[in-house]
Amino acid sequence: MEKLPLISVIIPAYNAETYLSDAIESVFVQDYHSLEILVVDDGSSDRTAEIAKEYGDRIRYIYQNNAGPAAARNAGIKLAKGEILGFLDADDLWSENCVIELVNAFLENPSIQIAQGLIQELQLFDSKFEKTTPAYHYINLGSALYRRGVFDKLGGFDETMRYGEDVDLFLRAWENNIPKKLIKTVSLFYRKHQENMTGGKELVELGFLRIYKKHIERKRQRQDTFASLPKELPSLSEYLGVHPSHPRFQSFN
């Protein structure tokens, strides 16, 4: 049997005491044992550290002063030992056996750099999470696994961004013609609640404007490169996917 690659799962956590254990456990139940979990505590003031440390040497706990999720993920990348990286927000869950399905995409096609599954949204109602949307393909870091080379090429997450660094990363991946494979099964349960960072409409709108501006500036700076991209490159909307609440991505091209 081919040796399975080590996967480093990076969980940035900021005041995540309510949900952190659920996220960690959703990694432990995977039918895949070549895993390491890194919890990067981004300056929490609640019981996040205490909860993480209860797992002992089953996980690696890293503390940093509060610098935002992009900086926390970059810190995890630097310390990770795996050749494949995964990112899971502390309030989300991986679906059962999603890891082996995504890894199989890499094993079946060595040119694939990102393997991504579908997202299923869960909304908190009366202390219970319930499904609110059909499964969909769109931007969420936790829905995919990434070869380390993706970050060697792109240079990690933009630490100047407190929101939208995931969208920015996927845009840069498309701009650099990084091959991505979509697995049409749910890999991520995206849990929505009042404490979500992306809950504020103004924050979301301003974040997307900034991301789009960066995308346009890079496109202008590298117009010769964009013009020479291979014809088989998917359109941006195909690459990113489409969420019903963000149809503007359909017009990025």
Secondary structure as GFF3:
##gff-version 3
##sequence-region A 1 253
A	DSSP	beta_strand	7	13	.	.	.	ID=ss1
A	DSSP	alpha_helix	20	28	.	.	.	ID=ss2
A	DSSP	beta_strand	35	42	.	.	.	ID=ss3
A	DSSP	alpha_helix	48	53	.	.	.	ID=ss4
A	DSSP	three_ten_helix	56	58	.	.	.	ID=ss5
A	DSSP	beta_strand	60	64	.	.	.	ID=ss6
A	DSSP	alpha_helix	69	79	.	.	.	ID=ss7
A	DSSP	beta_strand	84	87	.	.	.	ID=ss8
A	DSSP	beta_strand	93	94	.	.	.	ID=ss9
A	DSSP	alpha_helix	98	108	.	.	.	ID=ss10
A	DSSP	beta_strand	114	125	.	.	.	ID=ss11
A	DSSP	beta_strand	128	131	.	.	.	ID=ss12
A	DSSP	three_ten_helix	141	143	.	.	.	ID=ss13
A	DSSP	beta_strand	144	147	.	.	.	ID=ss14
A	DSSP	alpha_helix	148	154	.	.	.	ID=ss15
A	DSSP	alpha_helix	165	175	.	.	.	ID=ss16
A	DSSP	beta_strand	180	192	.	.	.	ID=ss17
A	DSSP	three_ten_helix	197	199	.	.	.	ID=ss18
A	DSSP	alpha_helix	201	221	.	.	.	ID=ss19
A	DSSP	alpha_helix	223	227	.	.	.	ID=ss20
A	DSSP	alpha_helix	236	240	.	.	.	ID=ss21
A	DSSP	three_ten_helix	247	251	.	.	.	ID=ss22
###
